[in-house]
Amino acid sequence: MRVKTRLPEILQHHQASLVTDWLGRQREMLGHRAGNERESRDVAERFLKALGEASRTGNVTDVDHAEWSGVRDLLGDLSRERAREGYSPSETATFVFSLKQPLFDRLRQEVGKDSEALAAELWTATLLVDRLGLYTMEAYQKAR
């Protein structure tokens, strides 16, 4: 389903600040389990780049589409690696779910006071992040 959204432009224009805030959220939620700063930043940057590219297709919430294969591959690799390293399923899914707050903050900044547009953007972002988080959990389970 094609959804009109500003997510691709927001992901592109705010990538650096999103990565910084997202890594901060991961550290808050995971503590020492957040991992090496440089490696975490690299994975986060690659993920946001792939997310931005896939979201430009118009199939923003349909992560099963072919356009999302790069995102799925990255999450699959991350899930397998974290399963091998002894991370819990919740710790692994936190990689995706911790993106919500920084992303929602950017949506509020960009959409402003248009409550209907903001609600639509937040719902689209929620569906997307939740589906990617669930995909991460499934990939983790298969890796175990």
Contacts in CASP RR format, 6 or more apart in sequence:
PFRMAT RR
TARGET T0000
AUTHOR 0000-0000-0000
METHOD contacts of the structure
MODEL  1
MRVKTRLPEILQHHQASLVTDWLGRQREMLGHRAGNERESRDVAERFLKA
LGEASRTGNVTDVDHAEWSGVRDLLGDLSRERAREGYSPSETATFVFSLK
QPLFDRLRQEVGKDSEALAAELWTATLLVDRLGLYTMEAYQKAR
1 59 0 8 1.000
1 61 0 8 1.000
1 62 0 8 1.000
2 58 0 8 1.000
2 59 0 8 1.000
3 58 0 8 1.000
3 59 0 8 1.000
3 60 0 8 1.000
3 61 0 8 1.000
3 124 0 8 1.000
5 55 0 8 1.000
5 58 0 8 1.000
5 60 0 8 1.000
5 120 0 8 1.000
5 121 0 8 1.000
5 124 0 8 1.000
6 107 0 8 1.000
6 110 0 8 1.000
6 111 0 8 1.000
6 121 0 8 1.000
7 52 0 8 1.000
7 55 0 8 1.000
7 60 0 8 1.000
7 121 0 8 1.000
7 124 0 8 1.000
7 125 0 8 1.000
7 128 0 8 1.000
8 52 0 8 1.000
8 55 0 8 1.000
8 56 0 8 1.000
10 103 0 8 1.000
10 106 0 8 1.000
10 107 0 8 1.000
10 110 0 8 1.000
11 18 0 8 1.000
11 48 0 8 1.000
11 51 0 8 1.000
11 52 0 8 1.000
11 55 0 8 1.000
12 52 0 8 1.000
14 106 0 8 1.000
15 45 0 8 1.000
15 48 0 8 1.000
15 49 0 8 1.000
17 102 0 8 1.000
17 106 0 8 1.000
18 48 0 8 1.000
18 99 0 8 1.000
18 102 0 8 1.000
18 103 0 8 1.000
18 106 0 8 1.000
19 41 0 8 1.000
19 44 0 8 1.000
19 45 0 8 1.000
19 48 0 8 1.000
21 101 0 8 1.000
21 102 0 8 1.000
21 105 0 8 1.000
22 44 0 8 1.000
22 98 0 8 1.000
22 99 0 8 1.000
22 102 0 8 1.000
23 34 0 8 1.000
23 37 0 8 1.000
23 40 0 8 1.000
23 41 0 8 1.000
23 44 0 8 1.000
24 34 0 8 1.000
25 98 0 8 1.000
25 99 0 8 1.000
25 101 0 8 1.000
25 102 0 8 1.000
26 34 0 8 1.000
26 40 0 8 1.000
26 94 0 8 1.000
26 95 0 8 1.000
26 98 0 8 1.000
27 34 0 8 1.000
29 94 0 8 1.000
29 98 0 8 1.000
30 91 0 8 1.000
30 94 0 8 1.000
33 87 0 8 1.000
33 91 0 8 1.000
34 40 0 8 1.000
43 74 0 8 1.000
43 78 0 8 1.000
43 95 0 8 1.000
46 74 0 8 1.000
47 71 0 8 1.000
47 74 0 8 1.000
47 75 0 8 1.000
47 95 0 8 1.000
50 70 0 8 1.000
50 71 0 8 1.000
50 74 0 8 1.000
51 71 0 8 1.000
54 63 0 8 1.000
54 67 0 8 1.000
54 68 0 8 1.000
54 70 0 8 1.000
54 71 0 8 1.000
55 128 0 8 1.000
57 65 0 8 1.000
57 67 0 8 1.000
59 65 0 8 1.000
59 67 0 8 1.000
59 68 0 8 1.000
60 124 0 8 1.000
60 128 0 8 1.000
61 124 0 8 1.000
61 127 0 8 1.000
61 128 0 8 1.000
61 131 0 8 1.000
62 68 0 8 1.000
63 71 0 8 1.000
63 72 0 8 1.000
63 128 0 8 1.000
63 131 0 8 1.000
63 132 0 8 1.000
63 135 0 8 1.000
71 132 0 8 1.000
72 135 0 8 1.000
72 139 0 8 1.000
75 95 0 8 1.000
75 96 0 8 1.000
75 132 0 8 1.000
75 133 0 8 1.000
75 135 0 8 1.000
75 136 0 8 1.000
75 139 0 8 1.000
76 135 0 8 1.000
76 136 0 8 1.000
76 139 0 8 1.000
76 143 0 8 1.000
78 92 0 8 1.000
78 95 0 8 1.000
78 136 0 8 1.000
79 92 0 8 1.000
79 136 0 8 1.000
79 137 0 8 1.000
79 139 0 8 1.000
79 140 0 8 1.000
79 142 0 8 1.000
79 143 0 8 1.000
80 139 0 8 1.000
80 140 0 8 1.000
80 143 0 8 1.000
82 91 0 8 1.000
82 92 0 8 1.000
82 95 0 8 1.000
82 140 0 8 1.000
83 92 0 8 1.000
83 140 0 8 1.000
83 143 0 8 1.000
83 144 0 8 1.000
84 143 0 8 1.000
89 137 0 8 1.000
89 140 0 8 1.000
89 141 0 8 1.000
92 136 0 8 1.000
92 137 0 8 1.000
92 140 0 8 1.000
93 133 0 8 1.000
93 136 0 8 1.000
93 137 0 8 1.000
93 140 0 8 1.000
95 136 0 8 1.000
96 129 0 8 1.000
96 132 0 8 1.000
96 133 0 8 1.000
96 136 0 8 1.000
97 129 0 8 1.000
97 133 0 8 1.000
99 129 0 8 1.000
100 125 0 8 1.000
100 126 0 8 1.000
100 129 0 8 1.000
103 125 0 8 1.000
103 129 0 8 1.000
104 122 0 8 1.000
104 125 0 8 1.000
107 118 0 8 1.000
107 121 0 8 1.000
107 122 0 8 1.000
107 125 0 8 1.000
108 118 0 8 1.000
111 117 0 8 1.000
111 118 0 8 1.000
111 121 0 8 1.000
112 118 0 8 1.000
END
